[in-house]
Amino acid sequence: MRILLDQGTPAPLRKHLRPHPVDTTAERDWSTISNGELLKLAEDDGYEVFITTDQNLRYQQNLSGRRLGIVVLMATSWPRTQQRIPEILAAVSHVLGGGYEEVPL
C-alpha cells in the first residue's frame, strides 16, 4: 500500500511503515496545497493511506466517499509517536478504503 505523510507527521515514522512505499508531502512538492485538493491529488496518484497530525481535518473536509484512508496522529512529537508505533500500524492496516482512524498520543 502507498502511504503519504503530511507536514507535521514525524518523518522517522517512515522506517516503521516498511515495506510499504512512503512519501511525504514535502517530497512531492505538495506542502502548500490545501487539504481538499491534497486529498484528491493523493487519491488520484494512487495513495491508499494519508497520515496527518491535522486534528481538524474531519471537520474541515467532507471525507465521505473517499478512497483514501486517513490516520490522524493526535500529536506531532516523535518521542510520543514512537511509543505508539504498534497502534499506528494497526490503524494503518484498518483504515483502508476510505476509513478514518485517530491515534491518541
Secondary structure as a PSIPRED ss2 file (coil, helix, strand):
# PSIPRED VFORMAT (PSIPRED V4.0)

   1 M C   1.000  0.000  0.000
   2 R C   1.000  0.000  0.000
   3 I E   0.000  0.000  1.000
   4 L E   0.000  0.000  1.000
   5 L E   0.000  0.000  1.000
   6 D C   1.000  0.000  0.000
   7 Q C   1.000  0.000  0.000
   8 G C   1.000  0.000  0.000
   9 T C   1.000  0.000  0.000
  10 P C   1.000  0.000  0.000
  11 A H   0.000  1.000  0.000
  12 P H   0.000  1.000  0.000
  13 L H   0.000  1.000  0.000
  14 R H   0.000  1.000  0.000
  15 K H   0.000  1.000  0.000
  16 H H   0.000  1.000  0.000
  17 L H   0.000  1.000  0.000
  18 R C   1.000  0.000  0.000
  19 P C   1.000  0.000  0.000
  20 H C   1.000  0.000  0.000
  21 P C   1.000  0.000  0.000
  22 V E   0.000  0.000  1.000
  23 D E   0.000  0.000  1.000
  24 T E   0.000  0.000  1.000
  25 T C   1.000  0.000  0.000
  26 A C   1.000  0.000  0.000
  27 E C   1.000  0.000  0.000
  28 R C   1.000  0.000  0.000
  29 D C   1.000  0.000  0.000
  30 W C   1.000  0.000  0.000
  31 S C   1.000  0.000  0.000
  32 T C   1.000  0.000  0.000
  33 I C   1.000  0.000  0.000
  34 S C   1.000  0.000  0.000
  35 N H   0.000  1.000  0.000
  36 G H   0.000  1.000  0.000
  37 E H   0.000  1.000  0.000
  38 L H   0.000  1.000  0.000
  39 L H   0.000  1.000  0.000
  40 K H   0.000  1.000  0.000
  41 L H   0.000  1.000  0.000
  42 A H   0.000  1.000  0.000
  43 E H   0.000  1.000  0.000
  44 D H   0.000  1.000  0.000
  45 D C   1.000  0.000  0.000
  46 G C   1.000  0.000  0.000
  47 Y C   1.000  0.000  0.000
  48 E C   1.000  0.000  0.000
  49 V E   0.000  0.000  1.000
  50 F E   0.000  0.000  1.000
  51 I E   0.000  0.000  1.000
  52 T E   0.000  0.000  1.000
  53 T C   1.000  0.000  0.000
  54 D C   1.000  0.000  0.000
  55 Q C   1.000  0.000  0.000
  56 N C   1.000  0.000  0.000
  57 L H   0.000  1.000  0.000
  58 R H   0.000  1.000  0.000
  59 Y H   0.000  1.000  0.000
  60 Q H   0.000  1.000  0.000
  61 Q C   1.000  0.000  0.000
  62 N C   1.000  0.000  0.000
  63 L C   1.000  0.000  0.000
  64 S C   1.000  0.000  0.000
  65 G C   1.000  0.000  0.000
  66 R C   1.000  0.000  0.000
  67 R C   1.000  0.000  0.000
  68 L C   1.000  0.000  0.000
  69 G E   0.000  0.000  1.000
  70 I E   0.000  0.000  1.000
  71 V E   0.000  0.000  1.000
  72 V E   0.000  0.000  1.000
  73 L E   0.000  0.000  1.000
  74 M C   1.000  0.000  0.000
  75 A C   1.000  0.000  0.000
  76 T C   1.000  0.000  0.000
  77 S C   1.000  0.000  0.000
  78 W H   0.000  1.000  0.000
  79 P H   0.000  1.000  0.000
  80 R H   0.000  1.000  0.000
  81 T H   0.000  1.000  0.000
  82 Q H   0.000  1.000  0.000
  83 Q C   1.000  0.000  0.000
  84 R C   1.000  0.000  0.000
  85 I H   0.000  1.000  0.000
  86 P H   0.000  1.000  0.000
  87 E H   0.000  1.000  0.000
  88 I H   0.000  1.000  0.000
  89 L H   0.000  1.000  0.000
  90 A H   0.000  1.000  0.000
  91 A H   0.000  1.000  0.000
  92 V H   0.000  1.000  0.000
  93 S H   0.000  1.000  0.000
  94 H H   0.000  1.000  0.000
  95 V C   1.000  0.000  0.000
  96 L C   1.000  0.000  0.000
  97 G C   1.000  0.000  0.000
  98 G C   1.000  0.000  0.000
  99 G C   1.000  0.000  0.000
 100 Y E   0.000  0.000  1.000
 101 E E   0.000  0.000  1.000
 102 E E   0.000  0.000  1.000
 103 V E   0.000  0.000  1.000
 104 P C   1.000  0.000  0.000
 105 L C   1.000  0.000  0.000
